């Protein structure tokens, strides 16, 4: 066991969370009761097959200096990059990776298609990093009826290899994309003698390891994996995606990476879509299930750990895994059991989603066949994803659950054991080394620049000197 873990135990920093957030253990075909998580070493999760973990050399990620690791950032669903106001001296309104870029100099930013399946996104991610023309695989492309070859990239890290590994940092759906990329590397999917050791570390923030229940509320039919209610928010979103891909000027602006792969352009431009099929989102992309809906949902996620052995991602013994679970964003009613968002400026953008997640109730049949646990298991949430959804898959081992109450004990800043998960429960983002982003339209650069405007300065002087209000 690493000195870091021993230090944590000796200093008694592993403690029960103040707010009891419940989660259930999944078992195939039955509903389990709830239990309370705390922060404690999970020695029982280590099987006899991993008895040699003590003999593996601990690894520390290097963020600066000559031997700095190569960091690659993987965005999730609806990521927005950097948004600037062009008429106000390029003021930054929001930056998706601002928090990470403050700690890491010149990380590599990737841009896999935002609505694709984990497989398609992971393949695009590989070629964006390594370089070359995207090849989704002959068998996969035939199964889901889309083009096998995609865009060509120069490569962010052309010399990427087991001797020159990278560290993947993913937020949300980007975290599970990063893990799926490592799975493809370990199975030599790309046919270039790849291995899981090409990734030195995977760092996840609010990752939907066990899927989300939000797609069902938005219109996904439980048990279908890809059938959407024709009168729903998801149907509207799918229609919007198809409209963007249908009009080339919109597709160039939003750059969804979907039009060519799925033939979503108009027929007179080489695609298969009519304007009517575009409005109703009738296409291969929608019907064949090789999209974000399948992998974002609970049942789609379960296929990654209850499916065939070849589809299961086995943790690499030379890679470190840190899973940050965002908690303490809701409180549970003692009367109804529902969870409600805590009132704060940070939680304001996700208040509505948090309310939905905190009270959505499935029928007993859906609980049994789809969730395989009670609906209340998914009620505690971080504003966009349930706490339970952020737990690593049950077939992957957790070395420790850590309740992060001081930044000193953030495992990312210490030598840690590879090949197992460090599950870190985060109540306060300021205690983490990497993830302290502000809500959309509320980041510090925007406020700083607004305060520099002359009209704001004059108004402030008027309040102070003339009205003497301040």
Secondary structure, 3 states (H helix, E strand, C coil): CCHHHHHHHHCCCCCCCCCCCEEECCECCECECEEECCCCECHHHCCHHHHHHHHCCCECCCCCCCCCCEEEEECCCCCCCEEEECCCCCEEEEECCHHHHHHCCCCEECCCCCCECHHHHHHHHHHHHHCEEEECCHHHHHHHCCCCEEEEECCCCCCCECCECEEEEEECHHHHHHHHHHHHHHCCCCCCCCCHHHEEEEEEECCCCCCECHHHHHCECCCCCCCECCCCHHHHHHHHHHHHHHCHHHHHHHCCCCHHHHCCCEHHHCCCECHHHHHCCCCHHHHCCCEHHHHHEHHHHHHHHHCCHHHCCCCCCCCEEEEEEECCCEEECCCCCCEEECCCCCCHHHHHHHHHHCCCCCCHHHHHHHHCECHHHHCCECCCCECHHHCCCCCCCEEEEEEECCHHHCHHHCCECCCCEEEEEECCHHHCCCCCCCCCCCCHHHHHHHHHCHHHHHHHHHHHHHCCCC
